[in-house]
Amino acid sequence: MTTKTILITAMCALVGLNVLQAEETATAVAAPVQLAADSKLTHPFYQDKPYPAWSQMSADRGLADVRAGLELARERIAAICRVQPQESTFENTFLALNLAADELSQAQGYLHHLSAVMDNEELRRVQEQLIPELTAFDAEITANEQLWTVIKTAAAQPWVKELSPAKQRFVQQTIDGFVDGGADLPADKKARKAEIEQELSQLTNKFAQNVLDSTNAWSLLITNKDELAGMSEDWMNKARAEAQARNMGTEQNPAWLVTLDYESVGALLRDCDVELTRMMCWEGQCTVGAVGQWNNEPIVARVMELRRELAELLGFATYADLTTHRRMVGGGENAMQFIDGMAAKVLPAFRAEVQQVLDYVSAREGQHVMFLDPWDRRYYLKKMSEELYNFDSEEVRPYHQAETVIAGMFSIYSHLLGVSISELPSACLNPGETCPAGVVEVWHPEVKVYKVTDSKTGDHLGTFYMDLYPRASKRSGAWVMPLRYGAAGQNGAPHEPHLAALVGNLTTATEDKPALYSHYDVETLFHEFGHMMHAMLGDTELQTHCGTSVAWDFVELPSQLFENWTWYPEGIAQYARHYETGEPMPAELVEKLQKSRYFLPAIDTMGQLCLGKLDMEMHMNYDEKFKGQPLDLASARLLDMWTIPYSRTAPSIMRHLTHCINGGYAAGYYSYKWAEVLSADAFSRFKHEGLLNAATGADFREAILSKGDSKPAAEVYRDFMGREPNPDALLQAQGLMK
């Protein structure tokens, strides 16, 4: 059992990191040692109620607080080791262990968060210093024979059968975690396990740094406007402002800077009419994790070798089996069968769609084309979509002003889930400044803060931050990070408020226009807010079961479910208003948008399955299919039948797929499609009963969002749907199956 399993549930990319807090019923056991002082200035990473003092959270202070947290955790674990069988209770064994590293978990969680949103050299230095110390502590847990004896003995006591179902579930989860973590291994194998985990921690940290640094290192300066033909005025204005910000252009002699931020390079690959410009940008993307000092290929190879060895050491055939055997899918072979089975169903339609694309490109270029240039993929697919549906995705952007979209999204979620959402005053402070009363401190001036209240009871359910726009110090992508789950209430009182952060890299404002979101931006925002509501509406007996602390292949269900409201008129009407006139999006445009949703659905589905296939094969069959071969070549061979035939092969996505190397999706990328099947099936109930049916929303909140991991995922799904999932729901929704 690892520290991450017991104390810190890491959820990356679309989800963040759960930080467990003390429960009132176990305070005496969980906190036998007191901190030297309670001042925020002394321990800013611990003292966060009601809200964290971000300006006081320096890298050096984080280093000191994590080390102090390590000492506290060791003292508390030593106290658990002294519990005699006749004295054991749930509170002084299982719950005490769960709470032993509260301060450590919180400090480490906040460091993790700050590294993701405000990366700097000091934070990196501290993270690198802490890796060996934290990994060593992690190894101490499963190597502690006395602790394991106390836990095993307690699990066998008669009082366990008298516990609530949630507590009994947690007892078994704790035992399973210890066993999976190698608690029963002999001393020499425990020592080797600690060495493996130490090296893995260092490698995965370096991998993430290489991805960020190589992303920031590349840019393309354009001085001839003709080379950007086809780009929108808004995009041109932002690219020119970016160049000026780096002293690369003036008003008199303008220049335009393309970066690897998605809103920059992604839009160019889709819209630019100049092939040479598209090609240079595609080649720029190919440098991420692939060149010079940022080449991640050796790191990937070593990570896979170590993960295989770790799995075998713990008695599993593959690393995929280690990670999935307690998830919904139930094992690596089952996950592989899910991927291969869905691919087999999609393959005929995929081949037909590929030929359709090649025929279209052949007609455009006036010659027979058998291979697509990879820098042309997004460009030609957009052109095809525009001609098929008479629809340009940019047409919807004027109806997606950021503030209006956010307000409308809040309205939809509030109506369905029985909550109200209000903004709180906030301020970004310098170190040493005092936060005014009634103001919530934030880590960057662009961050906003919102309060979630139960509409019926008026209870304060939680508070969340929103940090939506890109900057060089923020990693790419979008995610929700639960920062603190509130302690369960006693004697019928509500739980303490939860705390979380929603982070993104959406389209920014220009000098003359507000932030106008693409539909992809809106869909991303709705997706992440589904995660946020999962975090905010958790109401479980034990904090460790709260919110997004669910099986990894179930966690995407709420987020993917709520994407649907961005495609249907009932949802769109709540947030789509023209930023200048206030007019709603015309019905004709809504219809075009809706029809475009499943344009070339087999190609889109196969693209996601490719990532799941690559991830699973590397974590199951690395020696047979990858070892000793160039990563790019092995990846291309594996996926050859599942990809569009390209004239040039890109470097393996595993060079920069942080989800699967230093994130939580190692041998878990399949879970996106797995959860998408569940969400498509669950959405069928909303379609039948009404997209804005508050009763259906209330059922979803009660059955799924509030329950977290207090019940098995399959059970809470049945509670909502009243039946088992339909495995073909997604393909049916996409029109790929009847």
ABEGO torsion letter per residue (X at the ends): XBAAAAABBBBBGABBBBBBBBBAAAAAAABABBBABABAAABAAABAOABBBAAABBAAAAAAAAAAAAAAAAAAAAAAAABBAAABBAAABAAAAAAAAAAAAAAAAAAAAAAAABBBAAAAAAAAAAAAAAAAAAAAAAABAAAAAAAAAAAABAAAAABBAAAAAAAAAAAAAAAAAGAABBAAAAAAAAAAAAAAAAAAAAAAAAAAAAAAABBBBBABAAAABGBBAAAAAAAAAAAAAAGABBAABBBBBBBABAAAAAAAAAABABAAAAAAAAAAAAABGABEAABAAAAAAAAAAAAAAAAAAAGBABAAAAAAAABAAGEAAAAAAAAAAAAAAAAAAAAAAAAAAAAAAAAAAGBBBABBBAAAAAAAAAAAAAAAAGBBAAAAAAABBAAAAAAAAAAAAAAAAGBBBBBBBBBBBBBGBBBBBGBBBBABAABBBBBBBBAAAGBBAEBBBBBABBBAABBBEBBBBBABBBBBBBGGBBBBBBBBBBBBBBBBBBAABBBBBBAAAAAAAAAAAAAAAAAAABBBABAAABEAABBAAAAAAAAAAAAAAAABAAAAAAABBBAAAGBBBBAAAAAAAAAAAABGAAAAAAAAAAAAAAAAAAAAAAAAAABGBBAAAAAAAAAAAABBBBABBBBBAAAABAAAAABAABGAAAAAAAAAAAAAAAAAAAAAAEAABAAAAAAAAAAAAAAEAABBAAAAAAAAAGBBBBAAAAAAAAGABX
